[in-house]
Structure formats: structure tokens, C-alpha cells
Amino acid sequence: MPTDNVNMSAEEKTIPPEVLQRVICIQTVTLIWMSVEAVVSLGAAWTAHSPALIAFGGDSAVELLSAAIVFWRFYSPSHREHAEQRAGRIAGGLLFVLAAFVVTTSLLTLLGSLEARPSPIGIGLLLLAALVMPWLAAQKRRLSITTASAALSADAAESAVCGYLALIALAGLVVNAVWKVGWADPIAALALLPLIVHEGWEARKGKPCCP
């Protein structure tokens, strides 16, 4: 927990220590989960040639960066605002790159150059993410109100979007696994694009992507 109060703003000095501890705790859980989520989903995407898992895993990696910045914002009292703005620009740029990659991979799959295979590991991960991410979003949203932190509010919004992404990707993977509909996976990936692009745009502007 931060102990240096000299560089803290008057607003931050009013935040009770137990609230700061809760923020750091929830961000630690987020960092651990997002690391697992990104590694497992991208690994499963590589094995199954799944555009939907690539989109989800790439978004998870970007959200890992966002969670790390918010963690540092509350753990270290110096240069917080500058770090948040810079991280937002980087995260937004990475999300635009991810969107372009998802489009390319999805089109190659739809045209038959790649074949999306069923991924039980991916389905299991997406089921967990659909449960975990809304819970994390709710915890962060409550703490963002208590701390009046725009950064934590934005991170809560990103966690909520991750839950939506998990549900959409899950639908594509389940349809492909059960009914052997290969185009369901890339279509699900393309359905994720509006959320990914919007999230990237809002991250570039330093605003949360959704309420």
C-alpha cells in the first residue's frame, strides 16, 4: 500500500486506507486473471486457428496493460495522470491493430485459407470469463465511485466489455463445436469488432468505453 502522502492530491488523501487496499487487491486479482486469460486464449487460438479466440485473447492482453496501469496509479503516488494518458493512447493503438488482424484472419477463414477447429479449452475459458469479468466490473465500478477515479471507472468498463466479448466468442465456438459450422467462429470474431474498435477509440480519448 502506498505510504508516501507528500505527492498525493487532497482528493486522494481522503481515500481511506482500507479502500486503497481493496483497490490494490481487486487489481491484483485482475492482473492474475487477465494474464491467464490472455495466455490460454491465444494458445488455444493458435491450436484451433480460431479468429474469435484471437480477438478475445488480444483484447485480454490489452486489458492486462490497462489493469497494470490502474494498479500502479493507486500503488505509486507519482506521475499518475501522465501514465494513464500514455497508457490509454498505447492501448487504443493496440486495439486498432488487433481489429485489423481479426478482420484479416476472419476473411482468410471464411475464404477457406484457414479452418477454424473446435476448441474445448477455449470454450471452458470463455465460460469462466463470462462469469468472472462481470463480477470484476461490478467490484471496480463500486470502488471507482468511492475513490472518484476515472481510471478505475474506465477499467471497470473494459472488464464489462470483456464479459460481452466472452459471450459473443463463446456463441461462435459452441456453434462450431456442436453443429460443425466452421463459419460461425469467424462471424463471431467479426461481431466483436464494433466493441473492440469503440473500446480502442475511447481508450485513445482517455474515456471509459461504456457506462
N, C-alpha and C positions, 0 to 999 in steps of 0.2 A: 504494500500500500504506500502511496506517496507520502513523504514526511516533510518535504520542502514546501512551506507555505509562502515563502517570500515572493515568488513569481506568480502565485495564484491570484486570479481575479477575485474581486469582492463577492461575485456570484458564486464562484467555486468554493470559497471559504465557508459558505453557508451549507454546503452539502455535508450531511452527517457522515462520519467515518464508516458507519455500518452500510450506508448506501453505496459509498465508493467501493467497499469490499464486495458488495453484491454485484456491482457492475463488472468489476475485475473477474469475479467468479464466473458470471454468465459469459463474458467474452472468452475466458479460458476454455469453457465448455465448447463454445462456438469454434475456437481455433482447432481444438482436437477433432471435433466432428467434421468440420469442413475439410481438414487435411485427409481424414479417412474417406470422406465422400468424393473428393477430387481424385485421389489416387485410385480408388476402387472403380469408380465410374469410367475414368479414362482408360484404365487397364481392361475393363470389360468391353469398352467401346472398340479398343484395338483388336481384341479377340473376335468380337461379333460383327465388326465393320458396321457399327450402329451409329448413324448420324444423330439420332435422338440422345444417345448417351454421350456422344462427343459434345453436343450443345450443353447438356446438363453438367458434364464434368468441367467444361471450360468456364461456365458461369460459376461453378463452385470454386474454382481456382481464383477467379476474380473476387468473389465474396470473401475468400480467405484473406486476401490482401486488405480488403475493407475492414474486416474484423480485427486484423493486426493493428491497423492504424487507430481504430477506436480504443483498443486495449492500451496502446501507447499513450493516447490522448489522456486517459484517466490515470495511467500509472506514472507518466513523466509530466511534470508541470510546465516544461519549456517548449516553445515553438509549436504549440498545438494547432493553432488556426492555419499556419502556413503548411504544416504537414497534411492537414485534412484537405486543403485545396489542391495541393500537388497530387495526393493520392487519388482524389476524385478525377482529375484530368487523366492520370495514368489508367485508372480502372475503366473510365469511359472509352478511352482509346482501345484498350484490350477487348472490350465488349464489341466494338465495331469490327475489329479483326476477327473475333470469334464468329460474328454474324456472317461475314464474308466466307469464312471457312465452312460454316454449316450449310450455306447455300451451295457451295461447290460440291461438298460431299453428298448432299441430298440429291442434287441433279445427277451426279455420277451414278448413284444408286438407282434412281428412277430410270435412267437410260440403260441400265444393265451392266455398267462397267464394274460396279461393286454389288455384292449380295449381302444384305443385312440378315444375319443369322439370329435365332432366338438366344437370349441371354438370361438364364435363371439368376445368376449373380446380380445382373443389372436390375431385374425385376425386384429382387429382395431388397436391394439398396434403395430403390425408388420408393418402395413401400415404407421403409424406415424413414426416409427423408420426408415423405408426405405427413408423417406423424410428428417427427422431431422439429422440423422447421417452423410450423405454426406455433408450437409451444415456445420456441426460442423467440419468435417475433413478438408474441404476447408479453413475455418477460421484459424484453428490451423496450417495448412501447411504454410499459408502465414506468420503467426506470428513466426513460427519456423525459417523461412528464415531471418526475421527481427532480431530476437534475437539470432540466431545461436545456438539454444537449441536442443541438441539431444533428450532430454527427451520429449520435446514438439513435435518433429518430430515423435517419437515413438508413442506418444499418438494420434497424427493425424492419423497414420497408423492404430491404433487399432479402432479408430472411423470409418475409412473407411471399415475395416473388419466387424465391427458390422452392417454396412449397407448391405454388401453382405450376412451376416448371416440372416438378417431380410428377404431379398428377397427369399432365399432358404427355410427358415422355412415357410414363407408365402405361397409359392407354395404348400408345403405339406399339410398345414392346409386347404387351399382353395379346393384342390382336394378331401380331406376327407369330407369337409362340403358339397360340391356340388354333387359329384358323389358317396359319401359314400364308398370311397376306404380306408379302415382302415389302410392298409399297407403303404399308401403314407406318413403318418406322421412319422413313424419310419425310412422310407427310406430317407426322408428329413433330419432327425436328423443325420443319418449315413453320409449323404452327407456333413454335416457341419464339420465332424471330421478332414479332412485334414487341413482346415483353423484353427480349434481350436488347433490341435497339432503343426502346424507350428508356430502359434502365441505364444504358450507356449514355444517352443524351442527358438525362437528369444528373448522372454522376459527373459529367463534364461541367454542368452548371452549378454543381455543389448542392443539389436539392435531392430529397428523397423521391423515389420513383412512384410511390403510391401512398395513399393515406395510411 
